[in-house]
């Protein structure tokens, strides 16, 4: 032990040399081994402990580094090791602890200020973060100035996106693609989508130029770096309604399998919002990307909240009622004043046909959160209308005091009351809105418009006296309004004709009403010329009709009809030739008894001549089957006779066949 102690100082010096050399070479693993040997010699060596903490941080062992700091608090005071402790807490996502460590440090070094800005950004305290970075940029001059400006632009973009703050012009030159990208995000927050797209295209170009200069960077590395820029481009397309293009670009990014779990989660969430209640199977696969480890530390609170809302909606669309209720209840506990969780719960109840329960849930929320009561009551009214309770829906809408005077609300209520034939309530809605404008905005054009609409409504429903009162009010406010005066005279003509005559004297004369119009120029204009031509065509047609159809027929081109082969021009054609034979005036029907004497009563088809020759009673000596000599002519004649059932009716079928052939050959012009 004494020998070891004697050789200690020399061994320690060699170890320190090893630590120094390894630190310069970036070999912190070997440096850590040497530091541990030094601590074996002197376990409370402050410098060795600091070196050990730094080596562990460089190797990514933040928990072990923080453990070393916490186990040697007597030696490593907060002044000595404040930055390293705060940095470990920051990397371990203990952001609140990191903030306390920084604020408790007695001396605020530049390193602590840099870390302080990062901590404030993660805590979404953007105003304080902006002030911290401005102070750093103002009081620092080193090679990290470009990074500070990039962080400053990121803060401005976050303010624009999440807080709706109009960003101020920081005068930062867009020399890097990071700065260009952040400025594009700020423009998206302002709704300037076209400008933002141009910035993103510039950022993509700068990124390619910057990375292509490094020979070790492959095309795959460049595409991986561009993934976040392309993701923002796809988001702009989605906002512009180009969902197919956005979906294609989103899927291309997912195929690259980027290592940024935050980017993947946002893209998956955006695809789910495009799918909505369609393509549910794809949405269920994409949800898994939003559940990746570490996502909660990569995204802002609003992004995480949006993802949870979409999970609840997806559960509702996939009929996972219990999961939907669980997610929406969790969201409501996190943000009790937020509208979406309670709306999702109400929607789920409606899908389960529990409309009354859904309305009760919304009513309770409206009473607990009066600030959001208007939106909730609109939803309640919609549910009442869906149930067919229009009158109750009107009552709910009229309870929204801040919307009672709005033209849209007045129009909706009047329409609904008219549907229910409750004219008195509709007029009352008009009256309340007009009174509000008389009290608060008497000079508003909406005020006069409502009075006019009320008068028209009353006239339509027979409330003439009330309508006259409104029109008189309008005319008093603007005596030069000829339109109002004309309406007033028209209304009085139905109630008091004498009063209408008196008022008609106030109408301007026809001379003053005449417009100085160049009639020739008006007729020669493009529109008038077109109308006049159209009118001329109609006049010409009428004239032709008056003169007769003969001239019109002359203009039509007809094909010359084909005449039948047996056509004789000397013979007058039968005027009834187009009629069927049975409908002709000279048709007398078939003569059934014409060949009666030829038809025998024996075998079918036999004739009287044949039967007399074959009569067995007359030729008893001859067998029945043997014909008599000299009867060959008679037999041959009988054999040529067609049996009656096989005979065709005289004339009719043959005539029809000939007529069909004539029609096929001659067309319409045939005889």
C-alpha positions in Angstrom: 0.0 0.0 0.0 2.9 2.3 0.8 4.5 1.4 -2.4 1.4 2.2 -4.3 1.1 5.5 -2.5 4.6 6.3 -3.3 4.1 5.6 -7.0 0.7 7.4 -7.0 1.7 10.9 -8.2 3.7 9.6 -11.2 1.0 7.2 -12.2 -1.6 9.9 -11.9 0.4 12.2 -14.1 0.6 9.5 -16.8 -3.1 8.9 -16.5 -3.9 12.6 -16.9 -1.7 12.7 -20.0 -3.7 9.8 -21.3 -7.0 11.5 -20.5 -5.8 14.7 -22.3 -4.7 12.8 -25.4 -7.9 10.8 -25.6 -10.0 13.9 -25.1 -8.3 15.7 -28.0 -8.8 12.6 -30.2 -12.5 12.3 -29.2 -11.9 8.8 -27.7 -14.0 9.4 -24.6 -14.4 5.7 -23.8 -10.6 5.3 -23.2 -10.5 8.6 -21.4 -13.2 7.4 -19.1 -11.1 4.3 -18.2 -8.1 6.5 -17.3 -10.4 8.9 -15.2 -11.7 5.9 -13.3 -8.1 4.9 -12.5 -7.4 8.4 -11.3 -10.5 8.3 -9.0 -9.2 5.0 -7.6 -6.2 7.0 -6.4 -8.3 9.9 -5.2 -12.0 9.4 -5.1 -12.8 13.0 -4.3 -10.7 14.6 -7.0 -13.0 17.4 -8.3 -11.3 17.6 -11.7 -11.5 13.8 -12.2 -15.1 13.8 -11.3 -15.9 16.6 -13.7 -14.0 14.7 -16.4 -15.9 11.6 -15.7 -19.2 13.4 -16.0 -18.1 14.9 -19.3 -17.0 11.5 -20.7 -20.3 9.9 -19.7 -22.2 12.8 -21.4 -20.1 12.4 -24.6 -20.9 8.7 -24.6 -24.6 9.3 -24.2 -24.8 7.9 -20.6 -26.9 10.8 -19.2 -28.4 8.8 -16.3 -25.0 7.6 -15.1 -23.6 11.1 -15.4 -26.4 12.5 -13.4 -26.0 9.7 -10.8 -22.3 10.7 -10.4 -23.3 14.3 -9.9 -26.0 13.5 -7.3 -23.6 11.1 -5.4 -20.9 13.7 -5.0 -22.9 16.8 -4.2 -20.4 17.8 -1.4 -17.5 17.9 -3.8 -19.4 18.9 -7.0 -21.3 22.0 -6.0 -24.0 23.5 -8.2 -21.6 26.3 -9.2 -19.0 23.8 -10.4 -21.2 21.4 -12.3 -24.5 23.4 -13.0 -24.3 23.2 -16.8 -23.5 19.4 -16.9 -26.3 18.7 -14.4 -28.9 20.8 -16.3 -27.8 19.3 -19.6 -28.3 15.8 -18.4 -31.7 16.6 -17.0 -32.6 18.3 -20.3 -31.5 15.2 -22.3 -33.5 12.9 -20.0 -36.6 15.1 -20.7 -36.7 16.4 -17.1 -37.3 19.9 -18.4 -38.7 21.4 -15.2 -35.7 20.1 -13.2 -33.3 21.5 -15.8 -35.0 24.9 -15.5 -34.6 24.9 -11.7 -30.9 23.9 -12.0 -30.2 26.7 -14.4 -32.0 29.3 -12.3 -30.3 28.1 -9.1 -26.8 28.6 -10.6 -25.0 31.6 -9.1 -23.2 32.5 -12.3 -25.0 32.5 -15.7 -22.4 31.5 -18.2 -23.0 31.6 -22.0 -23.4 27.8 -22.0 -26.1 28.1 -19.4 -27.9 30.8 -21.4 -27.8 28.7 -24.5 -29.3 25.8 -22.6 -31.8 28.1 -20.9 -33.2 29.1 -24.4 -33.6 25.5 -25.3 -35.4 24.7 -22.1 -37.8 27.6 -22.5 -38.6 26.4 -26.1 -39.4 22.9 -24.9 -41.6 24.4 -22.2 -43.4 26.4 -24.9 -42.6 29.7 -23.2 -41.9 31.4 -26.5 -41.8 35.0 -25.4 -39.2 34.4 -22.8 -37.3 32.2 -25.2 -37.3 34.9 -27.9 -35.9 37.4 -25.4 -33.1 34.9 -24.3 -31.9 34.3 -27.9 -32.0 38.0 -28.7 -29.8 38.6 -25.7 -27.4 35.8 -26.8 -27.1 37.1 -30.4 -26.5 40.6 -29.1 -23.8 39.7 -26.6 -22.0 36.8 -28.4 -19.5 36.7 -31.1 -18.4 33.2 -32.1 -18.8 30.5 -34.8 -22.2 29.6 -33.4 -24.0 32.7 -34.4 -25.8 31.0 -37.4 -27.2 28.3 -35.1 -28.5 31.0 -32.7 -30.3 32.8 -35.6 -31.8 29.5 -36.7 -33.1 28.9 -33.2 -34.5 32.4 -33.0 -36.4 31.9 -36.3 -37.7 28.6 -34.9 -39.2 30.4 -31.9 -40.9 33.0 -34.2 -42.3 30.2 -36.3 -43.7 28.4 -33.2 -45.3 31.7 -32.0 -47.0 32.1 -35.4 -48.1 28.5 -35.6 -49.3 27.7 -32.0 -50.2 31.2 -30.6 -51.3 33.0 -33.8 -48.9 35.8 -33.2 -48.0 37.8 -36.3 -44.2 37.4 -36.6 -42.0 40.4 -36.7 -39.4 40.8 -39.4 -36.1 39.8 -37.8 -34.0 40.8 -40.8 -32.4 37.3 -40.9 -30.8 36.5 -44.3 -32.0 33.1 -45.6 -28.5 31.7 -46.1 -29.3 28.2 -44.8 -32.1 25.8 -45.5 -32.9 25.7 -41.8 -33.6 29.4 -41.8 -35.6 29.1 -45.0 -37.7 26.3 -43.6 -38.5 28.1 -40.3 -39.6 31.2 -42.2 -41.9 29.0 -44.3 -43.4 27.6 -41.1 -44.1 31.1 -39.9 -45.9 31.9 -43.1 -48.0 28.8 -42.8 -49.1 30.0 -39.3 -50.2 33.3 -41.0 -52.1 31.4 -43.7 -49.8 32.6 -46.5 -49.7 29.1 -48.1 -48.4 30.0 -51.6 -45.5 32.1 -50.2 -44.7 29.3 -47.7 -44.6 26.8 -50.6 -42.0 28.9 -52.4 -39.9 29.2 -49.3 -40.0 25.4 -48.9 -38.9 24.9 -52.5 -36.0 27.3 -51.9 -35.1 25.4 -48.7 -35.1 22.1 -50.6 -32.8 23.6 -53.2 -30.4 25.0 -50.5 -30.4 21.6 -48.7 -29.5 19.7 -51.8 -26.7 22.1 -52.6 -25.3 22.0 -49.0 -25.3 18.2 -48.7 -24.1 17.5 -52.2 -20.9 19.2 -51.5 -20.0 16.4 -49.0 -18.8 13.4 -51.0 -19.7 11.0 -48.1 -23.4 12.0 -48.2 -25.5 9.6 -50.4 -28.7 10.4 -52.2 -30.6 8.4 -49.5 -29.1 10.7 -46.8 -30.2 13.7 -48.8 -33.8 12.4 -49.1 -33.8 11.6 -45.4 -32.8 15.2 -44.6 -35.4 16.5 -47.0 -38.2 14.5 -45.4 -39.2 17.2 -43.0 -39.4 19.8 -45.8 -41.5 17.5 -48.0 -43.7 16.8 -45.0 -44.4 20.5 -44.7 -45.1 20.7 -48.4 -47.6 17.9 -48.2 -49.3 19.7 -45.3 -49.7 22.9 -47.4 -51.2 20.7 -50.2 -53.7 19.3 -47.7 -54.7 22.7 -46.5 -55.2 23.8 -50.1 -57.5 20.8 -50.7 -55.1 18.9 -52.8 -55.5 15.8 -50.7 -54.5 13.3 -53.4 -51.1 15.0 -53.9 -50.6 15.4 -50.2 -51.4 11.7 -49.6 -49.0 10.6 -52.2 -46.2 12.7 -50.7 -47.0 11.6 -47.2 -46.7 7.9 -48.2 -43.4 8.6 -50.0 -42.0 9.9 -46.8 -43.2 6.9 -44.8 -41.5 4.6 -47.3 -38.2 6.3 -46.5 -38.5 5.1 -42.9 -37.1 8.3 -41.3 -35.6 8.0 -37.8 -37.5 11.1 -36.5 -40.4 9.6 -34.7 -42.0 13.0 -34.3 -42.1 13.5 -38.1 -43.6 10.0 -38.6 -46.3 10.7 -36.0 -47.3 14.0 -37.5 -47.5 12.5 -41.0 -49.5 9.5 -39.8 -51.9 11.8 -38.0 -52.4 13.9 -41.2 -53.1 10.8 -43.2 -55.8 9.8 -40.7 -57.4 13.2 -41.0 -57.5 12.8 -44.8 -59.1 9.3 -44.5 -61.7 10.5 -42.0 -64.4 7.7 -41.8 -63.1 6.1 -45.0 -60.2 3.7 -45.5 -60.4 2.9 -41.8 -58.1 -0.1 -42.1 -55.2 2.1 -43.3 -55.9 4.6 -40.5 -55.7 1.9 -37.9 -52.2 1.0 -39.2 -51.1 4.6 -39.2 -52.2 5.0 -35.6 -49.4 2.7 -34.5 -46.8 5.3 -35.7 -48.3 7.9 -33.4 -47.7 5.5 -30.4 -43.9 5.2 -31.0 -41.7 5.7 -28.0 -40.4 9.2 -27.4 -43.1 10.9 -29.5 -44.4 12.9 -26.5 -41.0 14.5 -26.2 -40.8 15.5 -29.9 -44.1 17.3 -30.4 -45.8 20.3 -28.9 -48.8 20.0 -26.6 -51.2 21.0 -29.3 -49.8 18.4 -31.7 -50.1 15.7 -29.1 -53.7 16.8 -28.3 -54.7 16.8 -32.0 -53.4 13.2 -32.3 -55.4 12.1 -29.2 -58.5 13.7 -30.6 -58.1 11.9 -33.9 -57.6 8.6 -32.0 -60.9 9.1 -30.3 -62.7 9.9 -33.6 -61.2 6.8 -35.2 -62.4 4.7 -32.3 -65.9 6.1 -32.9 -65.7 5.4 -36.7 -64.6 1.8 -36.0 -67.5 1.3 -33.6 -65.1 1.0 -30.6 -67.5 2.7 -28.3 -65.8 2.0 -25.0 -62.4 3.0 -26.4 -63.9 6.2 -27.7 -65.4 7.1 -24.4 -62.2 6.3 -22.6 -60.1 8.5 -24.8 -62.5 11.4 -24.8 -62.9 11.3 -21.0 -59.1 11.4 -20.7 -58.9 14.4 -23.0 -61.7 16.1 -21.1 -59.8 15.6 -17.8 -56.7 17.1 -19.3 -58.5 20.1 -20.8 -61.8 20.5 -19.0 -62.7 23.7 -21.0 -62.0 22.2 -24.4 -65.0 21.6 -26.7 -63.9 18.6 -28.7 -63.9 15.9 -26.0 -67.5 16.6 -25.1 -68.6 16.9 -28.7 -67.0 13.5 -29.4 -68.8 12.0 -26.5 -72.1 13.4 -27.7 -71.4 12.1 -31.2 -70.8 8.7 -29.9 -74.1 8.8 -27.9 -75.9 9.8 -31.1 -74.4 6.9 -33.0 -75.9 4.7 -30.2 -79.3 6.4 -30.7 -79.1 8.1 -27.3 -80.0 11.6 -28.5 -81.6 12.7 -25.2 -78.5 11.7 -23.2 -76.3 13.5 -25.7 -78.3 16.7 -25.3 -78.2 16.4 -21.5 -74.4 16.0 -21.7 -74.0 19.1 -23.8 -76.4 21.1 -21.6 -74.3 20.2 -18.5 -71.1 21.4 -20.3 -72.8 24.6 -21.4 -73.8 25.4 -17.8 -70.3 24.6 -16.4 -68.4 26.6 -19.1 -70.5 29.6 -20.2 -67.7 30.9 -22.3 -68.1 28.0 -24.7 -71.9 27.8 -24.4 -72.6 29.3 -27.9 -70.9 26.5 -29.8 -72.5 23.8 -27.5 -76.0 25.3 -27.9 -75.6 25.3 -31.7 -74.9 21.6 -31.6 -77.8 21.0 -29.2 -80.1 22.8 -31.7 -78.9 20.6 -34.5 -79.7 17.5 -32.5 -83.2 18.8 -31.8 -83.8 19.5 -35.5 -82.6 15.9 -36.2 -85.2 14.7 -33.8 -87.9 16.8 -35.5 -88.3 19.2 -32.6 -87.9 22.5 -34.6 -89.6 24.7 -32.0 -87.3 23.5 -29.2 -84.4 24.0 -31.5 -85.5 27.6 -32.0 -85.8 28.1 -28.2 -82.2 26.9 -27.8 -80.9 29.2 -30.6 -82.7 32.2 -29.1 -81.0 31.6 -25.8 -77.7 32.4 -27.4 -77.7 36.1 -26.6 -74.5 37.0 -28.4 -75.8 35.7 -31.7 -79.4 36.8 -31.6 -78.8 39.9 -33.7 -76.6 38.2 -36.3 -78.2 38.2 -39.8 -77.5 34.5 -40.2 -79.2 33.6 -36.9 -82.2 35.8 -37.7 -82.5 34.2 -41.1 -82.3 30.7 -39.7 -84.9 31.4 -37.0 -87.3 33.1 -39.4 -87.0 30.1 -41.8 -87.6 27.6 -39.0 -90.6 29.5 -37.5 -92.1 29.8 -41.0 -91.7 26.1 -41.5 -93.7 25.6 -38.3 -96.2 28.4 -39.4 -95.4 30.4 -36.3 -95.4 33.8 -38.0 -95.7 35.8 -34.7 -92.5 34.3 -33.4 -90.7 35.0 -36.7 -91.8 38.6 -36.5 -90.7 38.8 -32.9 -87.2 37.6 -34.0 -87.0 40.4 -36.5 -88.2 43.0 -33.9 -85.6 42.0 -31.4 -82.8 42.1 -33.9 -83.9 45.5 -35.2 -84.1 46.9 -31.6 -80.5 45.7 -30.9 -79.2 47.5 -33.9 -81.2 50.6 -33.1 -79.5 50.6 -29.6 -75.9 49.7 -30.5 -75.4 50.2 -34.3 -78.1 52.4 -35.7 -76.0 53.5 -38.7 -75.1 49.9 -39.7 -76.3 48.8 -43.2 -77.4 45.6 -41.5 -80.0 47.6 -39.5 -81.7 48.9 -42.6 -81.5 45.6 -44.4 -83.2 43.9 -41.5 -86.0 46.4 -41.5 -86.6 45.9 -45.2 -86.5 42.1 -44.8 -89.0 42.4 -42.0 -91.3 44.5 -44.1 -91.2 42.0 -47.0 -91.9 39.1 -44.7 -94.9 40.9 -43.2 -96.3 41.8 -46.6 -95.9 38.2 -47.7 -97.9 36.9 -44.7 -100.6 39.6 -44.8 -99.4 41.8 -42.0 -99.8 44.9 -44.2 -100.1 47.6 -41.4 -97.0 46.3 -39.7 -95.1 46.3 -43.0 -96.2 49.8 -43.7 -94.8 51.0 -40.4 -91.4 49.4 -41.2 -91.4 50.9 -44.7 -92.3 54.4 -43.4 -89.4 54.1 -41.0 -87.1 53.2 -43.9 -88.4 56.1 -46.0 -87.9 58.6 -43.2 -84.3 57.6 -42.9 -83.7 57.9 -46.6 -86.4 60.0 -48.4 -84.5 59.7 -51.7 -84.9 56.0 -51.8 -87.3 55.4 -54.7 -87.4 51.7 -54.1 -88.6 52.0 -50.6 -91.2 54.6 -51.7 -92.5 52.3 -54.4 -92.8 49.5 -51.9 -94.7 51.8 -49.5 -97.1 52.9 -52.2 -97.7 49.3 -53.2 -98.5 48.4 -49.6 -100.8 51.4 -49.1 -102.7 50.5 -52.3 -103.8 47.4 -50.5 -105.0 49.2 -47.4 -105.5 52.9 -48.1 -105.6 53.7 -51.9 -106.0 57.5 -51.2 -102.9 57.5 -49.2 -101.1 55.6 -52.0 -102.1 58.4 -54.4 -100.8 61.0 -52.1 -97.5 59.3 -51.7 -97.2 58.6 -55.5 -96.8 62.4 -55.9 -93.4 62.0 -54.3 -92.2 59.7 -57.1 -89.9 61.4 -59.5 -91.2 62.4 -63.0 -90.6 60.2 -66.0 -88.2 62.8 -67.4 -86.0 62.7 -64.3 -86.2 58.9 -64.3 -85.1 58.5 -67.9 -81.6 57.3 -68.4 -79.3 58.8 -70.9 -78.7 55.7 -73.0 -77.4 55.5 -76.5 -79.9 53.1 -78.0 -77.9 52.4 -81.2 -74.7 51.7 -79.2 -76.7 49.4 -76.9 -78.2 47.5 -79.8 -74.9 47.2 -81.5 -73.2 45.8 -78.4 -72.2 42.1 -78.3 -75.0 40.9 -76.0 -77.8 42.9 -77.8 -76.6 41.7 -81.2 -76.9 38.1 -80.1 -80.4 38.6 -78.7 -81.6 40.4 -81.8 -80.3 37.7 -84.1 -82.2 35.1 -82.1 -85.4 37.2 -82.3 -84.9 37.6 -86.1 -84.8 33.8 -86.6 -88.1 33.4 -84.7 -89.7 36.1 -86.9 -88.6 34.4 -90.0 -90.0 31.1 -88.9 -93.3 32.7 -88.2 -93.4 34.3 -91.6 -92.7 30.9 -93.3 -95.5 29.3 -91.3 -97.9 32.1 -92.4 -96.9 31.7 -96.1 -97.5 27.9 -95.9 -95.6 24.7 -95.7 -94.9 24.5 -99.4 -91.9 26.7 -99.3 -90.5 24.9 -96.3 -90.9 21.5 -98.2 -89.0 22.9 -101.1 -86.0 23.4 -99.0 -86.0 19.9 -97.7 -84.0 17.4 -99.7 -85.8 14.1 -100.3 -84.5 10.9 -101.7 -86.3 9.9 -104.9 -88.4 6.8 -104.1 -88.0 3.5 -105.9 -91.0 2.3 -108.0 -92.1 -1.3 -108.0 -91.1 -3.4 -111.0 -94.7 -3.9 -112.2 -95.5 -0.2 -112.0 -97.8 1.1 -114.7 -97.9 4.9 -115.0 -101.2 4.7 -117.0 -103.0 3.0 -114.1 -104.1 5.1 -111.2 -102.6 3.6 -108.0 -105.0 2.3 -105.4 -105.5 5.1 -102.8 -106.0 2.5 -100.1 -102.9 0.6 -100.9 -101.2 1.6 -97.6 -104.1 0.1 -95.5 -104.2 -3.5 -94.4 -106.4 -5.7 -96.6 -109.0 -6.1 -93.9 -109.4 -2.3 -93.5 -110.0 -1.5 -97.2 -113.5 -0.5 -98.3 -113.7 -3.2 -101.0 -112.7 -6.1 -98.7 -115.6 -8.6 -98.5 -113.9 -11.3 -96.5 -113.1 -14.9 -97.6 -115.5 -16.9 -99.6 -115.6 -20.1 -97.6 -118.0 -22.1 -99.8 -116.1 -21.7 -103.1 -114.6 -25.2 -103.1 -117.2 -26.9 -101.0 -118.1 -29.4 -103.6 -114.5 -30.5 -104.0 -114.0 -31.4 -100.4 -115.2 -34.9 -99.4 -116.3 -36.2 -96.2 -113.9 -39.1 -96.2 -110.2 -39.1 -95.8 -108.6 -35.6 -95.4 -107.7 -34.2 -98.8 -109.8 -36.5 -100.9 -112.0 -35.0 -103.7 -115.4 -36.1 -105.2 -113.7 -37.3 -108.4 -111.3 -39.5 -106.6 -113.9 -40.8 -104.2 -116.2 -41.9 -107.0 -113.5 -43.8 -108.6 -112.4 -45.5 -105.4 -116.0 -46.2 -104.2 -116.1 -50.0 -103.3 -119.8 -50.2 -103.7 -119.6 -49.3 -107.4 -116.7 -51.7 -108.2 -117.3 -54.7 -106.1 -115.2 -57.0 -108.4 -112.1 -55.0 -108.0 -110.0 -54.7 -104.8 -110.3 -51.3 -103.1 -106.6 -50.6 -103.6 -106.5 -51.2 -107.4 -107.4 -48.2 -109.6 -109.5 -48.7 -112.6 -108.0 -48.6 -116.1 -108.4 -45.2 -117.6 -108.6 -43.4 -114.3 -104.9 -42.4 -114.4 -105.8 -38.8 -115.4 -108.2 -38.6 -112.6 -105.7 -40.0 -110.1 -102.9 -37.7 -111.4 -105.3 -34.8 -111.2 -106.3 -35.7 -107.7 -102.6 -36.1 -106.7 -101.9 -32.6 -107.8 -104.6 -31.1 -105.7 -103.3 -29.5 -102.5 -105.1 -30.6 -99.3 -107.3 -27.9 -97.9 -105.3 -27.5 -94.6 -102.2 -26.9 -96.7 -103.7 -24.3 -98.9 -102.8 -20.7 -98.4 -105.6 -18.2 -98.0 -106.3 -16.5 -101.3 -104.5 -13.2 -101.6 -103.9 -12.0 -98.1 -100.5 -13.6 -97.1 -99.0 -13.2 -100.6 -100.2 -9.6 -100.7 -98.6 -8.9 -97.3 -95.3 -10.4 -98.3 -95.3 -8.4 -101.5 -96.0 -5.2 -99.5 -93.2 -5.9 -97.1 -90.8 -6.4 -100.0 -92.0 -3.2 -101.5 -91.4 -1.3 -98.3 -87.9 -2.7 -97.9 -87.0 -1.7 -101.5 -88.9 1.5 -102.0 -88.7 3.1 -98.6 -91.1 5.9 -97.8 -91.4 7.1 -101.4 -92.6 3.8 -102.9 -96.0 3.2 -104.3 
